Amino acid sequence: MNVSGMRVPYNDRAKLLIEDNLPSKDPIIWFEQWFNEAKNNPEVVEPNAMCLATATKEGIPSARMILCKGFGRDGFKFFTHYTSRKGGELEENPNAALTFFWGPFSRSVRIEGSVDKLPMSEADDYFSGRPYASQIGALCSDQSKPLAGRQVLSAKEQELKATFKEGQVPKPQFWGGYIVKPKSIEFWQGQTDRIHDRIKFYQPQANESPDNKLSFAGEDGWLYQRLAP
C-alpha cells in the first residue's frame, strides 16, 4: 500500500518557536506547560501516553506505548512488571528514550536518559491506589510471556477475583516502578511546510560552556540548541 500522499497541515508561521520567546529556558517547566495544555484539551485522550524505547545490551531496540505516572526534576516515572521484556532490557541496559505526541497541537517531546528502579515503597503506594480491575490485571499477567489463548487470562482473572476482594489484592512480587532521568529533552513543533521547530536541551559535558552561536545557556544547568528539521 502506497501511503506517500497522506499528509495533514500542522502549524503556520503564526506559531513558531523563536529563541527570544521560548515558553521557558527550563525544560521541565516547558514540559509541564505543554503537558497541561494537552491535559486540558478534550481532543487529547491520554496526554500522559508515551512511547518507551529500550534496547538489549547488544543494542537491539524495542518500543511500546505506556503511561507516564509522574514527572518532575527527578525524572519521568512509570510502573510495570520487572519480568516483562522492557524490564529485562532495562536490567541489562539501563537507558531509555521516551516520546510524547500531542496531535491536536502538532507537538512532540523526546526524552533520553538513564533509568533507575523506584523504591518499592513508592510502587506499593501506587499499586494500592489503582482500580481493583487494574490490580487484578497486573496480578494475573506474566507480562510478555506466551499464552495458549485468551481463555487462560480469563480463567486466571476469575480465580483471582474469587480469592481477593477489593482492598485485598497484593502487589505482584516482580512489579514496580522506574524513573527515567533525562540527559536530553527535545521539543518539536510541526510546521505545515515541514520546516519544523526543534529545540533540544541537554546536560553539558564536564567543563562544557555555551558558545552562544550553536549552544546557549538554559536554566537549572541545562544547555540548549536548535536542530535542523
N, C-alpha and C positions, 0 to 999 in steps of 0.2 A: 504494500500500500504506500503510495506516494502522498505524504502529508506536507510537502515543502511549501504549499500555498497557504497553509494555516497561519494566520497572523492576526493579532488584535492590537489596537492602539494602546500605548502606555500614557505617560505624561507628556505635556507640551513644554515649551520653553518658559512658560509662566511658573513652572515648578522645577527649579534647578537647585542642586546643592553647590553653593558658592562658598569658597573658603572663608570669606569675610563674614559669612552669615550662616554658619553651620548650626544645627539645633543645639549642639553642645560640643565642647572640646574634651569632654569626659565621656568615653564610650558607654559607660554603664548608665549615666544619666540620659544619654541619647537613646540607648536601647529601651530604657523604661518609658521614655516619651513615645517612641514608635509603638511599643507594646501596648500602652494604654490607648492609643488611637485605634489600634486594631481591636482591642478588647471591647471598646465602646461602639464598634461598627457592627450592626447586626448581620452584615454580609459575610463577616469573618466568623465561621462556625467554631473553630478551635484555634484561638490566637496563640495558644501555648504548644501547638503541634510543631514538631521539629524533626528533621531528618538527622539521625545519628549514624555517622560513618565510623567504623572501626576497621582494624586490619590485623591479620595474623603476624607473628614475628617474621615471617617471610615476606610480608608486605601485600598479601592477597586481601583486597578490601571487601567489605560487605556494608550494606546500608539498609536502614529501616526507619519507618515513621514511629515516633514515640511522643509522649507528652512531657514537657518541662514542668517540674513541680516546685520550682523556686529559683530565684536568681538574685544576685547582688554582687557586691565587690569580691566576695569569696569565690563566686563562680555560678555555674548553672547545674541544677540538680535534677536527677531522675531516679526512678526505682524500677527494679527488675529482678529476675532470678539470676543469681551468680552462676548457675549451671547452664544458662542459655548460651547461644552462640556468641552474642555480644559480650556476655560475661566472661566466657572462655577467652575470647580475643583480648579483652581488656586485661585479663590476668597475665597474659604473656606479652602484651604490647599496650601499656597504659597511656595511650594517646588517642585522641578522637577529634572529629570535626562535627559541628552542628550547623544546620541551615534552617532558618525560619523563613517562610514566604507568606506574604500577605497580599493576595491577588488584587483586591479592590484598590490598593494603594500603589501597585506595581513596585513593591519594596521587598527586599530580602536582606537578611543579616547572616553572615558566615562567621563562625567562631571556631578557632583551633586552639587546642591546649592539651595539657596533661590531665590525667584522670586519677582520682583517689576514691576509695570507698568512704562513705559517710559512716559516722558512729552508729553502731547497732541500736543505740537508744533512740536516735532520730528515725531510723527505719521502723522501730516499734511504735513510736508515736504516730507516724504517718499511717501505718497499716491499721492501727486501731481506729482511725478516723475514716477509713474507706467505707463505702457502702457494703452492706452484707453480701450482695451478689458478687461484688468485685473481690471480696475476701475469699469467698468460696472458689471463685475462678482462679485466683492465684494458688490456692491450696491444691486444686485438682489438676493443675498443669505442670508437667515435667517439661518445661518450655524448650522448644526446638528439637525435641526427640520424636522419632517416628511413631505413629499410632496406626492401629488396624482399621480405625474408622471413627466417625463422629460419635457412634454409639458408645465408645469407650469413655469419652468425655462426659456424655450424658449420664451414664451409669455411675461414674465417679461423683458427679455433681449431686445426684440424688442420695448417694451413700453419705456424702459429707453433710448435706442438709439434714439428714436424719440423725447424724451424730452431733453436729454443732448448731445450736440455736444462735440467734442474733446476740452479739456481745460475747460469744464464747469461741469464736474462730481463732485458732492460734496462727501466728505468722509462720509461714514455711521457714524451715531452718536455713535454707540457702537462698533466701530472698532478702534484698536490702537495697541500699541507695548508693549512688555515685555522684560525684561532683566534677564537672569539667572546669578546670582552672585556666582561664583564657590567656593565651600568649599573643593572640591577634583577634581583632573583631573588625570585620569589613561590612560597611553599609552600602547597599546597592539600591539605586532608584532608577527605574526604567524610563527611557525616552522613546517616543514613537519612532524617531529616526534612527534608533539603535545606537546613538551616541550617548550611552548611559553614564550615570554618575556612579563612581566607585571611590569611597573614602575608607582607607584602611588604617586602623590604629594597631600599634604593635608595641610590645615591651622591648626596649632597647637592649642591645648587647652591652657588655661591660665597657665603660668609657665611651659609649656612642653618644654623640650630641647631634641635634638637628643642624642641617646645613642651610636651612631657610631658603632652599631652592627646590629640592625634591623631598625633603623631610622637614617637619615642623613640630614644635613643642605643643603637646596637648596638656591636659590637666592630670593630676594624680600620677605623674611619672610616665605617662604614655607619650609616644611619638605618633604622628600620623602623616599620611601621604595620599596623593591622588593616583589612582591607577588608570591606565588606558582601558576603555571599554572592550 
